Structures are given as structure tokens and as C-alpha cells.
Amino acid sequence: MAIFQVRQAATGAILWTGGAENEQQALDAMAREAGYADFAAIPESLRGAGTKVDRLNLG
């Protein structure tokens, strides 16, 4: 498992940081913490703003 950080693309605001197997799982974990079933369940008006997912190297 790796550590990922999800940011809002336009502002660089950190939306979520945590462990996941890949970028898609990181997006889904972020969405679940925000109360959605997964990333696809987030309204397009929010997803459309863009997200950036970075794998953090903490070692």
C-alpha cells in the first residue's frame, strides 16, 4: 500500500491524504470520507473542476 495525496487541480488545496493501492482507490477513499459511495458518485460539477493525485515517497 502506498500513500497518496489528492488535490484540487485549480487551487492545489489538499482534499485527502492516505493509504491506497492505486490512484483510483485513492479517489474512491477520498469520496467515501466525504460521504459518497465512490469517486464516480461525486457530482460532475465537483469532479469536473479536476483533481490531481500524487503518490508520496516518504522513505
C-alpha positions in Angstrom: 0.0 0.0 0.0 1.2 3.5 -0.9 0.4 6.9 0.5 -1.4 9.2 -1.9 -2.5 12.8 -1.8 -5.5 14.1 -3.7 -5.5 17.9 -4.5 -8.0 20.2 -6.2 -6.3 20.9 -9.6 -7.3 24.6 -9.8 -6.3 25.7 -6.3 -3.9 23.0 -5.1 -6.0 22.5 -2.0 -5.4 19.1 -0.3 -8.6 17.1 -0.3 -7.3 13.9 1.1 -4.1 12.1 2.1 -4.0 8.4 3.0 -3.1 4.8 2.0 -4.4 3.1 -1.1 -3.3 0.5 -3.7 -3.6 2.9 -6.7 -4.8 6.3 -7.8 -8.4 5.1 -8.4 -8.6 3.6 -4.9 -7.3 6.9 -3.5 -10.0 8.8 -5.3 -12.7 6.4 -4.1 -11.4 6.6 -0.5 -11.5 10.4 -0.6 -15.1 10.3 -1.9 -16.1 7.8 0.8 -14.7 10.1 3.5 -16.8 12.9 2.0 -19.9 10.8 2.2 -20.2 9.4 -1.3 -20.2 5.8 -2.4 -17.1 6.3 -4.6 -15.5 8.9 -6.8 -18.0 8.3 -9.6 -20.8 9.3 -7.3 -19.5 12.8 -6.7 -21.5 15.3 -8.8 -19.9 16.2 -12.1 -20.0 19.9 -11.1 -17.4 19.0 -8.4 -15.4 16.3 -10.3 -15.3 18.5 -13.4 -13.1 21.0 -11.6 -10.3 18.4 -11.7 -8.3 16.5 -9.2 -4.6 15.7 -9.1 -3.4 12.5 -7.4 0.2 12.2 -6.3 1.9 9.2 -4.9 4.0 10.4 -2.0 7.5 9.0 -1.4 8.0 9.1 2.3 11.1 7.0 2.7 
